[in-house]
Every structure is written in C-alpha cells, then in structure tokens.
Amino acid sequence: MPRLKKCPDCGGKMEKGETEFLAEFEQGLIAIENIDADICTICGAEYLPAESDKYIEETVEDIFKNKITAHQETVYRVPVHA
Ligand SMILES: [Zn+2]
C-alpha cells in the first residue's frame, strides 16, 4: 500500500506513526514493535505502507530461521505452551 494522506475509512488526515504487529504462528506468538504506519487522526485506522509489510514478512522469516539478533530489541517470540 502506498503512503496515505487521507483516511480511506473516514476521509480524515493521516499522520505518520508507529504500530505493533502481533500474530500467532504454529511456532509461536510473534510481536514486532515500532512499525512505520499511517494512522488516521480522526478514527485511528492504521494502514501499513508496502515497506512495512515487507519488513514484517522478512522479520517473521528471520525469527523462524533464528536470525533475529539484528532487531532483537523490538522483536519478540513467545513460544506456544502445549
Ligand atoms: Zn479515519
């Protein structure tokens, strides 16, 4: 998704902000902080630019390959307890 100036939901002004990614995979729960996003100043809708989607995708891949040293401060992996 390209950077947005106007909210697709309500037409409000979008501002650059940060969001978190949280998802559950078979291998565990993954949390990534400080993700670049466009956030609506009116309704709070969050949209991720293409770079952020790519960053999440690559980071998740790195986590599963145990190569997370580079962004350890903002990336967490919570193992699933059976
Ligand atoms: Zn909005």
PDB file of the backbone (N, CA, C, O) and the ligand in Angstrom, with CONECT records:
HET     ZN  A 101       1
ATOM      1  N   MET A   1       0.853  -1.203   0.000  1.00  0.00           N
ATOM      2  CA  MET A   1       0.000   0.000   0.000  1.00  0.00           C
ATOM      3  C   MET A   1       0.885   1.248   0.000  1.00  0.00           C
ATOM      4  O   MET A   1       1.833   1.316   0.782  1.00  0.00           O
ATOM      5  N   PRO A   2       0.604   2.241  -0.857  1.00  0.00           N
ATOM      6  CA  PRO A   2       1.402   3.485  -0.853  1.00  0.00           C
ATOM      7  C   PRO A   2       1.088   4.311   0.380  1.00  0.00           C
ATOM      8  O   PRO A   2       0.113   4.031   1.077  1.00  0.00           O
ATOM      9  N   ARG A   3       1.897   5.324   0.662  1.00  0.00           N
ATOM     10  CA  ARG A   3       1.644   6.172   1.824  1.00  0.00           C
ATOM     11  C   ARG A   3       0.342   6.932   1.607  1.00  0.00           C
ATOM     12  O   ARG A   3       0.068   7.415   0.508  1.00  0.00           O
ATOM     13  N   LEU A   4      -0.449   7.031   2.658  1.00  0.00           N
ATOM     14  CA  LEU A   4      -1.751   7.663   2.538  1.00  0.00           C
ATOM     15  C   LEU A   4      -1.751   9.034   3.197  1.00  0.00           C
ATOM     16  O   LEU A   4      -1.150   9.238   4.251  1.00  0.00           O
ATOM     17  N   LYS A   5      -2.456   9.989   2.535  1.00  0.00           N
ATOM     18  CA  LYS A   5      -2.605  11.320   3.132  1.00  0.00           C
ATOM     19  C   LYS A   5      -3.994  11.457   3.744  1.00  0.00           C
ATOM     20  O   LYS A   5      -4.216  12.205   4.696  1.00  0.00           O
ATOM     21  N   LYS A   6      -4.945  10.681   3.137  1.00  0.00           N
ATOM     22  CA  LYS A   6      -6.326  10.757   3.584  1.00  0.00           C
ATOM     23  C   LYS A   6      -6.813   9.371   4.000  1.00  0.00           C
ATOM     24  O   LYS A   6      -6.480   8.377   3.354  1.00  0.00           O
ATOM     25  N   CYS A   7      -7.581   9.300   5.053  1.00  0.00           N
ATOM     26  CA  CYS A   7      -8.071   8.013   5.552  1.00  0.00           C
ATOM     27  C   CYS A   7      -9.100   7.406   4.605  1.00  0.00           C
ATOM     28  O   CYS A   7     -10.077   8.073   4.264  1.00  0.00           O
ATOM     29  N   PRO A   8      -8.911   6.161   4.170  1.00  0.00           N
ATOM     30  CA  PRO A   8      -9.881   5.511   3.292  1.00  0.00           C
ATOM     31  C   PRO A   8     -11.200   5.220   4.010  1.00  0.00           C
ATOM     32  O   PRO A   8     -12.226   5.017   3.360  1.00  0.00           O
ATOM     33  N   ASP A   9     -11.182   5.200   5.316  1.00  0.00           N
ATOM     34  CA  ASP A   9     -12.391   4.890   6.083  1.00  0.00           C
ATOM     35  C   ASP A   9     -13.266   6.117   6.321  1.00  0.00           C
ATOM     36  O   ASP A   9     -14.478   6.069   6.112  1.00  0.00           O
ATOM     37  N   CYS A  10     -12.644   7.232   6.764  1.00  0.00           N
ATOM     38  CA  CYS A  10     -13.452   8.389   7.155  1.00  0.00           C
ATOM     39  C   CYS A  10     -13.039   9.685   6.457  1.00  0.00           C
ATOM     40  O   CYS A  10     -13.692  10.712   6.641  1.00  0.00           O
ATOM     41  N   GLY A  11     -11.959   9.656   5.655  1.00  0.00           N
ATOM     42  CA  GLY A  11     -11.523  10.872   4.972  1.00  0.00           C
ATOM     43  C   GLY A  11     -10.680  11.790   5.830  1.00  0.00           C
ATOM     44  O   GLY A  11     -10.302  12.877   5.393  1.00  0.00           O
ATOM     45  N   GLY A  12     -10.382  11.365   7.042  1.00  0.00           N
ATOM     46  CA  GLY A  12      -9.566  12.170   7.962  1.00  0.00           C
ATOM     47  C   GLY A  12      -8.120  12.234   7.522  1.00  0.00           C
ATOM     48  O   GLY A  12      -7.690  11.491   6.640  1.00  0.00           O
ATOM     49  N   LYS A  13      -7.365  13.139   8.152  1.00  0.00           N
ATOM     50  CA  LYS A  13      -5.956  13.322   7.825  1.00  0.00           C
ATOM     51  C   LYS A  13      -5.131  12.181   8.419  1.00  0.00           C
ATOM     52  O   LYS A  13      -5.305  11.800   9.576  1.00  0.00           O
ATOM     53  N   MET A  14      -4.230  11.648   7.594  1.00  0.00           N
ATOM     54  CA  MET A  14      -3.357  10.577   8.059  1.00  0.00           C
ATOM     55  C   MET A  14      -2.030  11.173   8.526  1.00  0.00           C
ATOM     56  O   MET A  14      -1.501  12.101   7.914  1.00  0.00           O
ATOM     57  N   GLU A  15      -1.514  10.633   9.599  1.00  0.00           N
ATOM     58  CA  GLU A  15      -0.205  11.053  10.075  1.00  0.00           C
ATOM     59  C   GLU A  15       0.697   9.843  10.227  1.00  0.00           C
ATOM     60  O   GLU A  15       0.242   8.727  10.476  1.00  0.00           O
ATOM     61  N   LYS A  16       1.983  10.096  10.072  1.00  0.00           N
ATOM     62  CA  LYS A  16       2.939   9.009  10.266  1.00  0.00           C
ATOM     63  C   LYS A  16       2.996   8.637  11.735  1.00  0.00           C
ATOM     64  O   LYS A  16       3.040   9.496  12.615  1.00  0.00           O
ATOM     65  N   GLY A  17       2.994   7.345  11.975  1.00  0.00           N
ATOM     66  CA  GLY A  17       3.079   6.898  13.354  1.00  0.00           C
ATOM     67  C   GLY A  17       3.696   5.534  13.422  1.00  0.00           C
ATOM     68  O   GLY A  17       4.244   5.027  12.443  1.00  0.00           O
ATOM     69  N   GLU A  18       3.602   4.945  14.586  1.00  0.00           N
ATOM     70  CA  GLU A  18       4.158   3.613  14.761  1.00  0.00           C
ATOM     71  C   GLU A  18       3.096   2.677  15.303  1.00  0.00           C
ATOM     72  O   GLU A  18       2.232   3.071  16.086  1.00  0.00           O
ATOM     73  N   THR A  19       3.179   1.442  14.875  1.00  0.00           N
ATOM     74  CA  THR A  19       2.231   0.450  15.359  1.00  0.00           C
ATOM     75  C   THR A  19       2.975  -0.832  15.706  1.00  0.00           C
ATOM     76  O   THR A  19       4.190  -0.936  15.540  1.00  0.00           O
ATOM     77  N   GLU A  20       2.215  -1.793  16.188  1.00  0.00           N
ATOM     78  CA  GLU A  20       2.808  -3.092  16.530  1.00  0.00           C
ATOM     79  C   GLU A  20       2.199  -4.173  15.667  1.00  0.00           C
ATOM     80  O   GLU A  20       1.052  -4.075  15.232  1.00  0.00           O
ATOM     81  N   PHE A  21       2.973  -5.188  15.432  1.00  0.00           N
ATOM     82  CA  PHE A  21       2.478  -6.351  14.719  1.00  0.00           C
ATOM     83  C   PHE A  21       2.426  -7.502  15.709  1.00  0.00           C
ATOM     84  O   PHE A  21       3.386  -7.751  16.438  1.00  0.00           O
ATOM     85  N   LEU A  22       1.306  -8.198  15.729  1.00  0.00           N
ATOM     86  CA  LEU A  22       1.159  -9.330  16.631  1.00  0.00           C
ATOM     87  C   LEU A  22       0.447 -10.447  15.882  1.00  0.00           C
ATOM     88  O   LEU A  22      -0.643 -10.241  15.349  1.00  0.00           O
ATOM     89  N   ALA A  23       1.048 -11.606  15.838  1.00  0.00           N
ATOM     90  CA  ALA A  23       0.408 -12.704  15.131  1.00  0.00           C
ATOM     91  C   ALA A  23       0.827 -14.035  15.727  1.00  0.00           C
ATOM     92  O   ALA A  23       1.934 -14.193  16.243  1.00  0.00           O
ATOM     93  N   GLU A  24      -0.089 -14.983  15.639  1.00  0.00           N
ATOM     94  CA  GLU A  24       0.192 -16.301  16.170  1.00  0.00           C
ATOM     95  C   GLU A  24       0.487 -17.253  15.027  1.00  0.00           C
ATOM     96  O   GLU A  24      -0.287 -17.382  14.079  1.00  0.00           O
ATOM     97  N   PHE A  25       1.623 -17.913  15.143  1.00  0.00           N
ATOM     98  CA  PHE A  25       2.004 -18.924  14.160  1.00  0.00           C
ATOM     99  C   PHE A  25       2.104 -20.264  14.868  1.00  0.00           C
ATOM    100  O   PHE A  25       2.075 -20.330  16.097  1.00  0.00           O
ATOM    101  N   GLU A  26       2.220 -21.319  14.099  1.00  0.00           N
ATOM    102  CA  GLU A  26       2.398 -22.648  14.686  1.00  0.00           C
ATOM    103  C   GLU A  26       3.584 -22.665  15.628  1.00  0.00           C
ATOM    104  O   GLU A  26       3.567 -23.335  16.660  1.00  0.00           O
ATOM    105  N   GLN A  27       4.623 -21.913  15.257  1.00  0.00           N
ATOM    106  CA  GLN A  27       5.882 -21.930  16.015  1.00  0.00           C
ATOM    107  C   GLN A  27       5.845 -21.012  17.234  1.00  0.00           C
ATOM    108  O   GLN A  27       6.745 -21.068  18.073  1.00  0.00           O
ATOM    109  N   GLY A  28       4.844 -20.191  17.342  1.00  0.00           N
ATOM    110  CA  GLY A  28       4.761 -19.308  18.497  1.00  0.00           C
ATOM    111  C   GLY A  28       4.122 -17.978  18.149  1.00  0.00           C
ATOM    112  O   GLY A  28       3.728 -17.727  17.010  1.00  0.00           O
ATOM    113  N   LEU A  29       4.031 -17.133  19.171  1.00  0.00           N
ATOM    114  CA  LEU A  29       3.453 -15.809  19.002  1.00  0.00           C
ATOM    115  C   LEU A  29       4.577 -14.834  18.653  1.00  0.00           C
ATOM    116  O   LEU A  29       5.619 -14.819  19.308  1.00  0.00           O
ATOM    117  N   ILE A  30       4.360 -14.026  17.627  1.00  0.00           N
ATOM    118  CA  ILE A  30       5.386 -13.081  17.214  1.00  0.00           C
ATOM    119  C   ILE A  30       4.889 -11.658  17.444  1.00  0.00           C
ATOM    120  O   ILE A  30       3.783 -11.307  17.036  1.00  0.00           O
ATOM    121  N   ALA A  31       5.703 -10.851  18.091  1.00  0.00           N
ATOM    122  CA  ALA A  31       5.373  -9.442  18.287  1.00  0.00           C
ATOM    123  C   ALA A  31       6.514  -8.596  17.751  1.00  0.00           C
ATOM    124  O   ALA A  31       7.679  -8.834  18.073  1.00  0.00           O
ATOM    125  N   ILE A  32       6.179  -7.612  16.934  1.00  0.00           N
ATOM    126  CA  ILE A  32       7.184  -6.700  16.400  1.00  0.00           C
ATOM    127  C   ILE A  32       6.727  -5.277  16.707  1.00  0.00           C
ATOM    128  O   ILE A  32       5.597  -4.898  16.397  1.00  0.00           O
ATOM    129  N   GLU A  33       7.609  -4.499  17.313  1.00  0.00           N
ATOM    130  CA  GLU A  33       7.249  -3.131  17.687  1.00  0.00           C
ATOM    131  C   GLU A  33       7.856  -2.113  16.730  1.00  0.00           C
ATOM    132  O   GLU A  33       8.682  -2.447  15.880  1.00  0.00           O
ATOM    133  N   ASN A  34       7.427  -0.868  16.889  1.00  0.00           N
ATOM    134  CA  ASN A  34       7.972   0.255  16.126  1.00  0.00           C
ATOM    135  C   ASN A  34       7.855   0.079  14.620  1.00  0.00           C
ATOM    136  O   ASN A  34       8.815   0.317  13.887  1.00  0.00           O
ATOM    137  N   ILE A  35       6.698  -0.330  14.166  1.00  0.00           N
ATOM    138  CA  ILE A  35       6.488  -0.477  12.728  1.00  0.00           C
ATOM    139  C   ILE A  35       5.914   0.826  12.178  1.00  0.00           C
ATOM    140  O   ILE A  35       4.941   1.369  12.701  1.00  0.00           O
ATOM    141  N   ASP A  36       6.531   1.303  11.127  1.00  0.00           N
ATOM    142  CA  ASP A  36       6.120   2.526  10.464  1.00  0.00           C
ATOM    143  C   ASP A  36       4.714   2.352   9.884  1.00  0.00           C
ATOM    144  O   ASP A  36       4.464   1.390   9.158  1.00  0.00           O
ATOM    145  N   ALA A  37       3.793   3.273  10.196  1.00  0.00           N
ATOM    146  CA  ALA A  37       2.427   3.154   9.703  1.00  0.00           C
ATOM    147  C   ALA A  37       1.820   4.528   9.466  1.00  0.00           C
ATOM    148  O   ALA A  37       2.307   5.535   9.980  1.00  0.00           O
ATOM    149  N   ASP A  38       0.747   4.555   8.678  1.00  0.00           N
ATOM    150  CA  ASP A  38      -0.048   5.774   8.529  1.00  0.00           C
ATOM    151  C   ASP A  38      -1.268   5.614   9.421  1.00  0.00           C
ATOM    152  O   ASP A  38      -2.013   4.640   9.305  1.00  0.00           O
ATOM    153  N   ILE A  39      -1.466   6.575  10.309  1.00  0.00           N
ATOM    154  CA  ILE A  39      -2.555   6.462  11.273  1.00  0.00           C
ATOM    155  C   ILE A  39      -3.497   7.652  11.133  1.00  0.00           C
ATOM    156  O   ILE A  39      -3.057   8.801  11.076  1.00  0.00           O
ATOM    157  N   CYS A  40      -4.797   7.368  11.078  1.00  0.00           N
ATOM    158  CA  CYS A  40      -5.804   8.422  10.917  1.00  0.00           C
ATOM    159  C   CYS A  40      -5.942   9.228  12.202  1.00  0.00           C
ATOM    160  O   CYS A  40      -6.059   8.669  13.292  1.00  0.00           O
ATOM    161  N   THR A  41      -5.925  10.570  12.055  1.00  0.00           N
ATOM    162  CA  THR A  41      -6.034  11.438  13.234  1.00  0.00           C
ATOM    163  C   THR A  41      -7.474  11.511  13.733  1.00  0.00           C
ATOM    164  O   THR A  41      -7.717  11.964  14.852  1.00  0.00           O
ATOM    165  N   ILE A  42      -8.435  11.070  12.914  1.00  0.00           N
ATOM    166  CA  ILE A  42      -9.845  11.126  13.314  1.00  0.00           C
ATOM    167  C   ILE A  42     -10.316   9.796  13.916  1.00  0.00           C
ATOM    168  O   ILE A  42     -10.773   9.757  15.059  1.00  0.00           O
ATOM    169  N   CYS A  43     -10.201   8.705  13.141  1.00  0.00           N
ATOM    170  CA  CYS A  43     -10.770   7.438  13.606  1.00  0.00           C
ATOM    171  C   CYS A  43      -9.725   6.434  14.088  1.00  0.00           C
ATOM    172  O   CYS A  43     -10.071   5.381  14.624  1.00  0.00           O
ATOM    173  N   GLY A  44      -8.441   6.763  13.894  1.00  0.00           N
ATOM    174  CA  GLY A  44      -7.403   5.883  14.412  1.00  0.00           C
ATOM    175  C   GLY A  44      -7.079   4.674  13.553  1.00  0.00           C
ATOM    176  O   GLY A  44      -6.318   3.801  13.971  1.00  0.00           O
ATOM    177  N   ALA A  45      -7.655   4.615  12.345  1.00  0.00           N
ATOM    178  CA  ALA A  45      -7.361   3.495  11.453  1.00  0.00           C
ATOM    179  C   ALA A  45      -5.872   3.461  11.130  1.00  0.00           C
ATOM    180  O   ALA A  45      -5.250   4.504  10.924  1.00  0.00           O
ATOM    181  N   GLU A  46      -5.309   2.271  11.086  1.00  0.00           N
ATOM    182  CA  GLU A  46      -3.882   2.125  10.798  1.00  0.00           C
ATOM    183  C   GLU A  46      -3.680   1.414   9.474  1.00  0.00           C
ATOM    184  O   GLU A  46      -4.259   0.357   9.224  1.00  0.00           O
ATOM    185  N   TYR A  47      -2.853   2.007   8.631  1.00  0.00           N
ATOM    186  CA  TYR A  47      -2.528   1.377   7.355  1.00  0.00           C
ATOM    187  C   TYR A  47      -1.020   1.258   7.220  1.00  0.00           C
ATOM    188  O   TYR A  47      -0.277   2.202   7.490  1.00  0.00           O
ATOM    189  N   LEU A  48      -0.586   0.082   6.799  1.00  0.00           N
ATOM    190  CA  LEU A  48       0.850  -0.140   6.661  1.00  0.00           C
ATOM    191  C   LEU A  48       1.302   0.101   5.232  1.00  0.00           C
ATOM    192  O   LEU A  48       0.714  -0.440   4.295  1.00  0.00           O
ATOM    193  N   PRO A  49       2.353   0.916   5.053  1.00  0.00           N
ATOM    194  CA  PRO A  49       2.920   1.076   3.713  1.00  0.00           C
ATOM    195  C   PRO A  49       3.606  -0.221   3.290  1.00  0.00           C
ATOM    196  O   PRO A  49       3.892  -1.084   4.120  1.00  0.00           O
ATOM    197  N   ALA A  50       3.863  -0.346   1.997  1.00  0.00           N
ATOM    198  CA  ALA A  50       4.451  -1.569   1.448  1.00  0.00           C
ATOM    199  C   ALA A  50       5.751  -1.951   2.150  1.00  0.00           C
ATOM    200  O   ALA A  50       6.017  -3.131   2.378  1.00  0.00           O
ATOM    201  N   GLU A  51       6.568  -0.936   2.493  1.00  0.00           N
ATOM    202  CA  GLU A  51       7.850  -1.224   3.142  1.00  0.00           C
ATOM    203  C   GLU A  51       7.637  -1.926   4.484  1.00  0.00           C
ATOM    204  O   GLU A  51       8.404  -2.811   4.864  1.00  0.00           O
ATOM    205  N   SER A  52       6.581  -1.517   5.198  1.00  0.00           N
ATOM    206  CA  SER A  52       6.319  -2.122   6.497  1.00  0.00           C
ATOM    207  C   SER A  52       5.848  -3.569   6.342  1.00  0.00           C
ATOM    208  O   SER A  52       6.230  -4.443   7.121  1.00  0.00           O
ATOM    209  N   ASP A  53       5.025  -3.807   5.339  1.00  0.00           N
ATOM    210  CA  ASP A  53       4.586  -5.183   5.057  1.00  0.00           C
ATOM    211  C   ASP A  53       5.789  -6.070   4.791  1.00  0.00           C
ATOM    212  O   ASP A  53       5.875  -7.196   5.280  1.00  0.00           O
ATOM    213  N   LYS A  54       6.714  -5.538   4.007  1.00  0.00           N
ATOM    214  CA  LYS A  54       7.905  -6.285   3.639  1.00  0.00           C
ATOM    215  C   LYS A  54       8.773  -6.523   4.873  1.00  0.00           C
ATOM    216  O   LYS A  54       9.306  -7.614   5.074  1.00  0.00           O
ATOM    217  N   TYR A  55       8.902  -5.481   5.692  1.00  0.00           N
ATOM    218  CA  TYR A  55       9.696  -5.582   6.917  1.00  0.00           C
ATOM    219  C   TYR A  55       9.132  -6.674   7.829  1.00  0.00           C
ATOM    220  O   TYR A  55       9.883  -7.478   8.382  1.00  0.00           O
ATOM    221  N   ILE A  56       7.821  -6.697   7.980  1.00  0.00           N
ATOM    222  CA  ILE A  56       7.188  -7.710   8.836  1.00  0.00           C
ATOM    223  C   ILE A  56       7.448  -9.100   8.284  1.00  0.00           C
ATOM    224  O   ILE A  56       7.826 -10.020   9.009  1.00  0.00           O
ATOM    225  N   GLU A  57       7.236  -9.227   6.987  1.00  0.00           N
ATOM    226  CA  GLU A  57       7.413 -10.519   6.327  1.00  0.00           C
ATOM    227  C   GLU A  57       8.846 -11.041   6.533  1.00  0.00           C
ATOM    228  O   GLU A  57       9.056 -12.199   6.893  1.00  0.00           O
ATOM    229  N   GLU A  58       9.815 -10.158   6.294  1.00  0.00           N
ATOM    230  CA  GLU A  58      11.223 -10.553   6.420  1.00  0.00           C
ATOM    231  C   GLU A  58      11.595 -10.843   7.869  1.00  0.00           C
ATOM    232  O   GLU A  58      12.357 -11.768   8.153  1.00  0.00           O
ATOM    233  N   THR A  59      11.050 -10.042   8.779  1.00  0.00           N
ATOM    234  CA  THR A  59      11.379 -10.233  10.186  1.00  0.00           C
ATOM    235  C   THR A  59      10.836 -11.566  10.693  1.00  0.00           C
ATOM    236  O   THR A  59      11.521 -12.302  11.403  1.00  0.00           O
ATOM    237  N   VAL A  60       9.592 -11.862  10.316  1.00  0.00           N
ATOM    238  CA  VAL A  60       8.985 -13.135  10.732  1.00  0.00           C
ATOM    239  C   VAL A  60       9.816 -14.303  10.193  1.00  0.00           C
ATOM    240  O   VAL A  60      10.061 -15.287  10.891  1.00  0.00           O
ATOM    241  N   GLU A  61      10.239 -14.171   8.947  1.00  0.00           N
ATOM    242  CA  GLU A  61      11.069 -15.206   8.336  1.00  0.00           C
ATOM    243  C   GLU A  61      12.383 -15.371   9.107  1.00  0.00           C
ATOM    244  O   GLU A  61      12.818 -16.487   9.390  1.00  0.00           O
ATOM    245  N   ASP A  62      13.002 -14.232   9.439  1.00  0.00           N
ATOM    246  CA  ASP A  62      14.261 -14.253  10.202  1.00  0.00           C
ATOM    247  C   ASP A  62      14.085 -14.911  11.565  1.00  0.00           C
ATOM    248  O   ASP A  62      14.954 -15.642  12.039  1.00  0.00           O
ATOM    249  N   ILE A  63      12.947 -14.638  12.178  1.00  0.00           N
ATOM    250  CA  ILE A  63      12.694 -15.211  13.504  1.00  0.00           C
ATOM    251  C   ILE A  63      12.664 -16.733  13.405  1.00  0.00           C
ATOM    252  O   ILE A  63      13.256 -17.434  14.226  1.00  0.00           O
ATOM    253  N   PHE A  64      11.970 -17.227  12.397  1.00  0.00           N
ATOM    254  CA  PHE A  64      11.847 -18.677  12.260  1.00  0.00           C
ATOM    255  C   PHE A  64      13.151 -19.327  11.821  1.00  0.00           C
ATOM    256  O   PHE A  64      13.339 -20.531  11.991  1.00  0.00           O
ATOM    257  N   LYS A  65      14.039 -18.538  11.263  1.00  0.00           N
ATOM    258  CA  LYS A  65      15.352 -19.071  10.894  1.00  0.00           C
ATOM    259  C   LYS A  65      16.368 -18.770  11.992  1.00  0.00           C
ATOM    260  O   LYS A  65      17.562 -19.024  11.836  1.00  0.00           O
ATOM    261  N   ASN A  66      15.873 -18.222  13.114  1.00  0.00           N
ATOM    262  CA  ASN A  66      16.720 -17.874  14.259  1.00  0.00           C
ATOM    263  C   ASN A  66      17.830 -16.887  13.903  1.00  0.00           C
ATOM    264  O   ASN A  66      18.969 -17.029  14.347  1.00  0.00           O
ATOM    265  N   LYS A  67      17.483 -15.893  13.104  1.00  0.00           N
ATOM    266  CA  LYS A  67      18.448 -14.865  12.728  1.00  0.00           C
ATOM    267  C   LYS A  67      18.002 -13.501  13.232  1.00  0.00           C
ATOM    268  O   LYS A  67      18.132 -12.507  12.517  1.00  0.00           O
ATOM    269  N   ILE A  68      17.479 -13.437  14.453  1.00  0.00           N
ATOM    270  CA  ILE A  68      16.830 -12.201  14.891  1.00  0.00           C
ATOM    271  C   ILE A  68      17.742 -11.233  15.637  1.00  0.00           C
ATOM    272  O   ILE A  68      17.273 -10.194  16.102  1.00  0.00           O
ATOM    273  N   THR A  69      19.012 -11.538  15.763  1.00  0.00           N
ATOM    274  CA  THR A  69      19.931 -10.716  16.555  1.00  0.00           C
ATOM    275  C   THR A  69      19.847  -9.227  16.194  1.00  0.00           C
ATOM    276  O   THR A  69      19.846  -8.372  17.080  1.00  0.00           O
ATOM    277  N   ALA A  70      19.778  -8.920  14.896  1.00  0.00           N
ATOM    278  CA  ALA A  70      19.807  -7.537  14.429  1.00  0.00           C
ATOM    279  C   ALA A  70      18.680  -6.681  14.987  1.00  0.00           C
ATOM    280  O   ALA A  70      18.900  -5.517  15.324  1.00  0.00           O
ATOM    281  N   HIS A  71      17.476  -7.237  15.090  1.00  0.00           N
ATOM    282  CA  HIS A  71      16.395  -6.411  15.631  1.00  0.00           C
ATOM    283  C   HIS A  71      15.766  -7.012  16.885  1.00  0.00           C
ATOM    284  O   HIS A  71      14.546  -7.002  17.047  1.00  0.00           O
ATOM    285  N   GLN A  72      16.591  -7.520  17.741  1.00  0.00           N
ATOM    286  CA  GLN A  72      16.108  -8.157  18.958  1.00  0.00           C
ATOM    287  C   GLN A  72      15.330  -7.217  19.874  1.00  0.00           C
ATOM    288  O   GLN A  72      14.396  -7.645  20.551  1.00  0.00           O
ATOM    289  N   GLU A  73      15.708  -5.941  19.901  1.00  0.00           N
ATOM    290  CA  GLU A  73      15.093  -5.012  20.835  1.00  0.00           C
ATOM    291  C   GLU A  73      13.611  -4.799  20.601  1.00  0.00           C
ATOM    292  O   GLU A  73      12.865  -4.485  21.529  1.00  0.00           O
ATOM    293  N   THR A  74      13.187  -4.971  19.362  1.00  0.00           N
ATOM    294  CA  THR A  74      11.790  -4.689  19.068  1.00  0.00           C
ATOM    295  C   THR A  74      11.017  -5.917  18.609  1.00  0.00           C
ATOM    296  O   THR A  74       9.843  -5.830  18.249  1.00  0.00           O
ATOM    297  N   VAL A  75      11.692  -7.061  18.626  1.00  0.00           N
ATOM    298  CA  VAL A  75      11.043  -8.277  18.148  1.00  0.00           C
ATOM    299  C   VAL A  75      10.983  -9.316  19.261  1.00  0.00           C
ATOM    300  O   VAL A  75      11.982  -9.584  19.928  1.00  0.00           O
ATOM    301  N   TYR A  76       9.829  -9.884  19.448  1.00  0.00           N
ATOM    302  CA  TYR A  76       9.680 -10.885  20.494  1.00  0.00           C
ATOM    303  C   TYR A  76       9.051 -12.146  19.942  1.00  0.00           C
ATOM    304  O   TYR A  76       8.184 -12.106  19.068  1.00  0.00           O
ATOM    305  N   ARG A  77       9.499 -13.241  20.460  1.00  0.00           N
ATOM    306  CA  ARG A  77       8.893 -14.505  20.091  1.00  0.00           C
ATOM    307  C   ARG A  77       8.466 -15.213  21.375  1.00  0.00           C
ATOM    308  O   ARG A  77       9.282 -15.487  22.256  1.00  0.00           O
ATOM    309  N   VAL A  78       7.207 -15.493  21.454  1.00  0.00           N
ATOM    310  CA  VAL A  78       6.693 -16.171  22.635  1.00  0.00           C
ATOM    311  C   VAL A  78       6.355 -17.606  22.257  1.00  0.00           C
ATOM    312  O   VAL A  78       5.446 -17.836  21.460  1.00  0.00           O
ATOM    313  N   PRO A  79       7.070 -18.569  22.815  1.00  0.00           N
ATOM    314  CA  PRO A  79       6.804 -19.955  22.446  1.00  0.00           C
ATOM    315  C   PRO A  79       5.402 -20.387  22.880  1.00  0.00           C
ATOM    316  O   PRO A  79       4.879 -19.920  23.892  1.00  0.00           O
ATOM    317  N   VAL A  80       4.820 -21.266  22.111  1.00  0.00           N
ATOM    318  CA  VAL A  80       3.491 -21.785  22.448  1.00  0.00           C
ATOM    319  C   VAL A  80       3.660 -22.923  23.451  1.00  0.00           C
ATOM    320  O   VAL A  80       4.453 -23.842  23.248  1.00  0.00           O
ATOM    321  N   HIS A  81       2.903 -22.836  24.524  1.00  0.00           N
ATOM    322  CA  HIS A  81       2.964 -23.912  25.514  1.00  0.00           C
ATOM    323  C   HIS A  81       1.826 -24.886  25.271  1.00  0.00           C
ATOM    324  O   HIS A  81       0.655 -24.507  25.244  1.00  0.00           O
ATOM    325  N   ALA A  82       2.186 -26.128  25.099  1.00  0.00           N
ATOM    326  CA  ALA A  82       1.174 -27.141  24.789  1.00  0.00           C
ATOM    327  C   ALA A  82       0.346 -27.474  26.024  1.00  0.00           C
ATOM    328  O   ALA A  82      -0.557 -28.308  25.956  1.00  0.00           O
TER     329      ALA A  82
HETATM  330 ZN    ZN A 101     -10.189   7.664   9.578  1.00  0.00          ZN2+
END
